[in-house]
Amino acid sequence: MDIDQEYLNIKVAAVGGRYLHRDHILPVLQKLQADCRVETLGYSVNGLPVEKIRMGNGPVKILMWSQMHGNESTTTKAVLDLLMAMNSGYGNASELLNKLSLEIIPILNPDGALSYTRVNANGIDLNRDAQDRTQPESKILRAVFEKFSPDFCFNLHDQRTIYSAGKDKKPATLSFLSPAADPKRTVTESRLKGMRLIAAVHKELQRVIPGQIGRYDDSFNANCVGDAFQMLGTPTVLFEAGHFQGDYERETTRRFVFLALWKALELIATDSLVSNSEKAYLSIPENKKYFFDILINNAHLLDGQPKDIGALGILYQEQLQDGAIIFKPTVERRGNLEGYYGHVTYDCAKPDELLLLRSDYARAHLLHFN
């Protein structure tokens, strides 16, 4: 059986798209209740429960959390697939569950998920609240961390469509980081373990998504949760789900996140990190901000644009409307955009593309020049 069919057999098809909140995942958690332990840890600012799922009985403990930022839902979908895979006997699931103990918070910020915002209901970025822990959600995560005392932490996020994997014309579909534990970015023992894990996962993923994996910026910030846990000596790995060509619903990226999570668990369970070095980690290309959603070259040929405009770089603004996410195109930059890429590119010097961009359809659906 090929990898795509194996994945489709365990994918939670009832959950999809970008807008994902607690009501969407509750039926999945209820279905899994018989095979794993679901516990309410506490409540959000607006009183929504924050749940944790416990699976496995092994000696190696892994804590992971998703949707710390409410509008970053791709990794939550992948986590649901992971839970279903474990319950369905996918691959070597039984071996992993005998060697690992997993605690997973699928939605840490349920208020932000409901309103599709990065921040919580008090307008606080939970990933900048690791030290003061002013918010109930921050306190919940820290309490789980201290009680569980994990051997590894997986910090699961989404990143914007602007990122390329290095300087090449390929989007960073997945990015990883072993965060720094101090301003000097010292390679501590815990950080090195994270680097080794990422290097091994990267090697495996190159088979299915070559050239589209990046390394996230490692600037130190003690208020970020990953940095804070790394400071405490726990290897912490940041997973960033990004853009795959044409996949704005991030269903293809979702599969790659699942594969990354599964491989990471296998590597930890089998203690297979010794041969992977810091050098291999650092060879992963750093994320660069070289992409627009739409790039329009020779934009001066469009009606109403200045003669010296050069190009238009357009990014989508994600907006919640009637229970769905719409993508509103808005000009981000004008001028000389040489060296930048578009997930979709037009050249107004080509008559057929100029005609398309002058159409009513383009004005309504592609372009927003205000």
C-alpha positions as CSV (number, residue, x, y, z in Angstrom):
1,M,0.0,0.0,0.0
2,D,1.4,3.4,-0.9
3,I,2.0,6.2,1.6
4,D,-0.9,8.3,0.2
5,Q,-3.4,5.5,0.6
6,E,-2.2,4.6,4.1
7,Y,-2.6,8.3,5.1
8,L,-6.1,8.5,3.6
9,N,-7.1,5.5,5.6
10,I,-6.5,7.3,8.9
11,K,-7.1,11.0,7.9
12,V,-10.0,12.5,9.9
13,A,-11.9,13.6,6.8
14,A,-14.7,15.2,8.8
15,V,-12.3,18.0,9.9
16,G,-10.8,20.2,7.2
17,G,-10.1,23.7,5.9
18,R,-8.6,26.6,7.8
19,Y,-11.3,27.4,10.3
20,L,-11.1,24.9,13.1
21,H,-12.4,25.4,16.7
22,R,-13.3,23.2,19.6
23,D,-16.8,22.3,18.4
24,H,-15.2,20.8,15.2
25,I,-12.9,18.5,17.1
26,L,-15.2,17.4,20.0
27,P,-16.8,14.6,17.9
28,V,-13.4,13.3,17.1
29,L,-12.3,13.4,20.8
30,Q,-15.5,11.7,21.8
31,K,-14.9,8.9,19.3
32,L,-11.4,8.4,20.7
33,Q,-12.5,8.5,24.3
34,A,-12.5,4.7,24.6
35,D,-8.9,4.3,23.4
36,C,-7.3,7.3,25.1
37,R,-7.8,9.5,28.1
38,V,-9.3,12.9,27.5
39,E,-9.1,15.4,30.4
40,T,-10.2,19.0,30.9
41,L,-7.2,20.9,32.2
42,G,-8.9,24.3,32.8
43,Y,-10.7,27.0,31.1
44,S,-10.0,29.9,28.7
45,V,-10.6,33.5,29.3
46,N,-14.2,33.1,27.9
47,G,-14.7,29.9,29.9
48,L,-14.1,27.3,27.1
49,P,-12.5,24.0,28.2
50,V,-8.9,23.3,27.3
51,E,-8.6,19.5,26.8
52,K,-5.6,17.2,27.0
53,I,-5.4,13.7,25.4
54,R,-3.2,11.1,27.0
55,M,-2.0,8.1,25.0
56,G,0.7,5.4,25.5
57,N,2.3,3.9,28.5
58,G,6.0,4.1,27.7
59,P,8.9,5.6,29.7
60,V,9.7,8.4,27.2
61,K,7.3,11.3,27.7
62,I,6.4,13.8,24.9
63,L,4.2,16.9,25.3
64,M,2.8,18.6,22.3
65,W,0.3,21.5,21.9
66,S,-1.4,23.1,18.9
67,Q,-3.3,26.3,18.2
68,M,-1.6,28.4,20.8
69,H,-2.4,30.9,18.1
70,G,-6.0,30.5,17.3
71,N,-5.7,31.0,13.6
72,E,-3.0,28.4,13.1
73,S,-5.0,25.2,12.6
74,T,-3.0,23.0,10.2
75,T,-1.1,21.2,13.0
76,T,-4.3,20.6,14.9
77,K,-5.7,18.7,11.9
78,A,-2.4,16.7,11.7
79,V,-2.7,15.9,15.5
80,L,-6.2,14.5,15.0
81,D,-4.8,12.3,12.2
82,L,-2.0,11.2,14.5
83,L,-4.5,10.2,17.2
84,M,-6.6,8.3,14.7
85,A,-3.5,6.6,13.4
86,M,-2.5,5.5,16.9
87,N,-6.0,4.1,17.5
88,S,-6.2,2.4,14.1
89,G,-2.9,0.5,14.4
90,Y,-1.3,2.5,11.6
91,G,2.3,1.4,11.0
92,N,4.1,0.6,14.2
93,A,1.6,2.3,16.4
94,S,1.5,-0.4,19.1
95,E,5.3,-0.3,19.4
96,L,5.3,3.5,19.8
97,L,2.5,3.4,22.4
98,N,4.6,0.9,24.4
99,K,7.7,3.1,24.3
100,L,6.1,6.5,24.6
101,S,3.7,8.4,26.7
102,L,2.0,11.3,24.8
103,E,0.2,14.2,26.3
104,I,-1.4,16.4,23.6
105,I,-3.3,19.7,23.9
106,P,-5.1,20.0,20.5
107,I,-6.3,23.6,21.0
108,L,-4.6,25.6,23.7
109,N,-6.3,28.8,22.7
110,P,-10.0,27.9,22.1
111,D,-11.2,31.5,22.2
112,G,-8.7,32.5,19.5
113,A,-9.7,29.5,17.5
114,L,-13.4,30.4,17.6
115,S,-12.7,34.0,16.6
116,Y,-9.9,33.1,14.2
117,T,-7.4,35.4,15.8
118,R,-3.7,34.9,16.8
119,V,-4.3,36.2,20.3
120,N,-6.5,35.0,23.1
121,A,-9.7,36.8,24.3
122,N,-7.7,39.3,26.2
123,G,-5.7,40.2,23.1
124,I,-2.6,38.5,24.5
125,D,-0.2,36.5,22.3
126,L,0.3,33.4,24.4
127,N,3.7,32.8,22.8
128,R,4.9,36.0,24.5
129,D,3.6,35.1,27.9
130,A,5.9,32.3,28.9
131,Q,7.5,34.1,31.8
132,D,4.8,36.3,33.4
133,R,2.0,33.8,32.6
134,T,-0.7,36.3,32.9
135,Q,-3.3,34.3,31.0
136,P,-5.2,31.2,32.1
137,E,-4.1,29.3,28.9
138,S,-0.4,30.1,29.7
139,K,-0.9,28.8,33.2
140,I,-2.5,25.6,31.9
141,L,0.4,24.8,29.6
142,R,3.0,25.5,32.3
143,A,1.1,23.4,34.8
144,V,1.0,20.4,32.4
145,F,4.7,20.9,31.6
146,E,5.7,20.9,35.3
147,K,3.4,17.9,36.2
148,F,4.3,15.7,33.2
149,S,8.0,16.6,33.1
150,P,8.4,15.7,29.4
151,D,11.5,14.4,27.7
152,F,10.6,16.3,24.5
153,C,8.1,19.1,23.7
154,F,6.6,19.7,20.3
155,N,5.4,23.3,19.8
156,L,3.0,23.2,16.8
157,H,2.3,26.3,14.7
158,D,1.4,27.6,11.2
159,Q,3.6,30.1,9.3
160,R,2.6,32.6,6.6
161,T,2.8,32.1,2.8
162,I,5.6,34.6,2.6
163,Y,8.3,32.2,3.5
164,S,10.7,30.4,1.1
165,A,13.0,27.6,2.0
166,G,16.2,29.6,1.5
167,K,16.7,31.7,-1.6
168,D,15.2,29.2,-4.0
169,K,11.8,29.5,-5.7
170,K,10.2,27.0,-3.4
171,P,7.8,27.7,-0.5
172,A,8.7,26.6,3.0
173,T,6.0,24.0,3.3
174,L,7.4,22.9,6.7
175,S,9.9,24.7,8.9
176,F,11.6,23.6,12.1
177,L,13.5,25.1,14.9
178,S,15.4,24.0,18.0
179,P,15.1,27.2,19.9
180,A,17.9,29.0,21.6
181,A,18.2,28.9,25.4
182,D,20.1,32.1,25.8
183,P,20.9,35.3,23.8
184,K,24.2,33.8,22.6
185,R,22.3,30.9,21.0
186,T,24.4,28.4,22.8
187,V,24.1,24.8,21.6
188,T,23.1,23.4,25.0
189,E,22.5,19.7,25.5
190,S,18.8,20.0,25.2
191,R,19.1,22.2,22.1
192,L,21.4,19.7,20.5
193,K,18.9,16.9,21.0
194,G,16.3,19.0,19.2
195,M,18.7,19.7,16.4
196,R,19.4,16.0,16.0
197,L,15.7,15.2,15.9
198,I,15.0,17.9,13.3
199,A,18.0,16.8,11.1
200,A,16.7,13.2,11.1
201,V,13.1,14.2,10.3
202,H,14.4,16.6,7.6
203,K,16.3,13.7,6.0
204,E,13.2,11.6,5.8
205,L,10.9,14.3,4.5
206,Q,13.3,15.1,1.7
207,R,12.0,11.9,0.1
208,V,8.5,13.3,-0.3
209,I,8.9,17.1,-0.3
210,P,12.4,17.9,-1.5
211,G,13.6,21.4,-1.2
212,Q,10.6,22.7,0.7
213,I,11.7,22.5,4.3
214,G,13.2,25.5,6.1
215,R,14.9,26.3,9.3
216,Y,13.1,29.0,11.4
217,D,14.8,32.0,12.8
218,D,16.5,31.2,16.2
219,S,16.5,34.7,17.7
220,F,16.2,34.3,21.4
221,N,13.2,35.5,23.3
222,A,12.7,34.3,26.9
223,N,9.0,35.1,26.7
224,C,8.4,32.6,23.9
225,V,7.3,29.2,25.2
226,G,9.8,27.2,23.2
227,D,12.7,29.3,24.4
228,A,11.5,29.1,28.0
229,F,11.2,25.3,28.0
230,Q,14.6,25.0,26.3
231,M,16.0,27.2,29.1
232,L,14.6,24.7,31.6
233,G,16.6,21.9,29.9
234,T,13.8,20.2,27.9
235,P,14.4,19.6,24.2
236,T,11.7,21.6,22.4
237,V,11.0,21.5,18.7
238,L,9.0,24.0,16.8
239,F,7.0,22.7,13.9
240,E,5.8,25.4,11.4
241,A,3.2,24.3,8.8
242,G,3.5,26.5,5.7
243,H,2.3,26.7,2.2
244,F,2.4,24.0,-0.5
245,Q,1.7,25.0,-4.1
246,G,-2.0,25.9,-4.5
247,D,-2.9,24.5,-1.1
248,Y,-4.5,27.5,0.7
249,E,-6.7,25.1,2.7
250,R,-3.5,23.4,3.9
251,E,-4.7,19.9,3.4
252,T,-1.5,18.8,1.6
253,T,0.6,20.5,4.2
254,R,-1.5,18.7,6.8
255,R,-0.2,15.3,5.5
256,F,3.4,16.4,5.6
257,V,3.0,17.6,9.2
258,F,1.5,14.2,10.1
259,L,4.4,12.4,8.5
260,A,6.9,14.7,10.3
261,L,5.2,14.0,13.7
262,W,5.1,10.3,13.1
263,K,8.7,10.1,12.0
264,A,9.8,12.2,15.0
265,L,8.0,9.8,17.4
266,E,9.6,6.8,15.7
267,L,13.1,8.4,16.0
268,I,12.6,9.2,19.7
269,A,11.1,5.8,20.5
270,T,14.0,3.9,18.9
271,D,16.6,6.4,20.2
272,S,17.9,6.9,16.6
273,L,19.3,10.4,17.0
274,V,23.0,9.7,17.7
275,S,24.3,9.8,14.1
276,N,22.6,13.2,13.3
277,S,24.7,16.2,14.0
278,E,24.4,19.9,14.5
279,K,26.0,20.4,11.1
280,A,23.2,18.5,9.4
281,Y,20.6,20.7,11.2
282,L,22.4,23.9,10.2
283,S,22.5,22.8,6.6
284,I,18.7,23.1,6.4
285,P,18.1,26.4,4.5
286,E,16.9,29.3,6.7
287,N,13.5,30.7,6.0
288,K,13.4,33.8,3.8
289,K,10.5,36.2,3.1
290,Y,10.7,36.0,-0.6
291,F,7.1,35.2,-1.6
292,F,3.9,37.0,-2.3
293,D,0.6,35.3,-3.0
294,I,0.3,37.2,-6.3
295,L,3.2,38.9,-8.0
296,I,2.3,41.2,-11.0
297,N,5.3,42.3,-13.1
298,N,5.1,45.4,-15.4
299,A,2.1,46.5,-13.4
300,H,2.4,50.1,-14.9
301,L,0.5,48.7,-17.8
302,L,-2.6,48.2,-15.6
303,D,-5.2,50.9,-15.6
304,G,-4.7,53.5,-12.9
305,Q,-1.2,52.5,-11.9
306,P,1.8,54.9,-11.9
307,K,4.1,54.6,-15.0
308,D,7.1,53.9,-12.8
309,I,5.4,51.4,-10.5
310,G,7.4,48.3,-11.6
311,A,5.6,45.4,-9.8
312,L,2.9,44.7,-7.4
313,G,3.3,42.2,-4.5
314,I,-0.1,41.1,-3.2
315,L,-0.8,39.1,0.0
316,Y,-4.0,37.6,1.1
317,Q,-5.6,38.8,4.3
318,E,-7.4,35.9,6.0
319,Q,-10.8,36.9,7.3
320,L,-13.5,34.9,9.1
321,Q,-16.9,35.4,7.3
322,D,-20.0,33.3,7.8
323,G,-18.1,30.5,9.4
324,A,-15.5,30.2,6.7
325,I,-12.1,31.8,5.9
326,I,-12.0,34.1,2.9
327,F,-8.8,35.4,1.4
328,K,-8.8,39.1,0.6
329,P,-6.0,40.2,-1.7
330,T,-4.3,43.4,-0.7
331,V,-1.3,45.1,-2.2
332,E,1.6,44.7,0.2
333,R,4.4,46.3,-1.8
334,R,4.8,48.3,-5.0
335,G,8.0,49.0,-6.9
336,N,11.1,47.0,-7.8
337,L,10.4,43.5,-6.6
338,E,13.3,41.8,-8.4
339,G,14.3,38.7,-6.5
340,Y,10.8,38.0,-5.1
341,Y,8.5,35.2,-6.2
342,G,4.8,34.8,-6.5
343,H,2.8,31.7,-5.7
344,V,1.0,33.0,-8.8
345,T,2.8,35.3,-11.1
346,Y,1.4,37.5,-13.9
347,D,3.3,39.7,-16.4
348,C,1.3,42.6,-17.8
349,A,3.8,42.7,-20.8
350,K,2.1,39.6,-22.0
351,P,-1.2,40.6,-23.7
352,D,-3.2,37.6,-22.6
353,E,-2.2,38.1,-18.9
354,L,-2.9,41.8,-19.1
355,L,-6.3,41.1,-20.5
356,L,-7.0,38.7,-17.7
357,L,-6.0,41.2,-15.1
358,R,-8.1,43.9,-16.6
359,S,-11.2,41.6,-16.5
360,D,-14.0,42.1,-14.0
361,Y,-13.2,38.8,-12.5
362,A,-9.7,39.9,-11.6
363,R,-11.0,43.2,-10.1
364,A,-13.5,41.3,-8.0
365,H,-11.4,38.3,-6.9
366,L,-7.7,38.9,-7.4
367,L,-6.9,42.6,-7.0
368,H,-7.5,45.1,-4.3
369,F,-5.5,48.3,-5.0
370,N,-6.8,50.4,-2.1
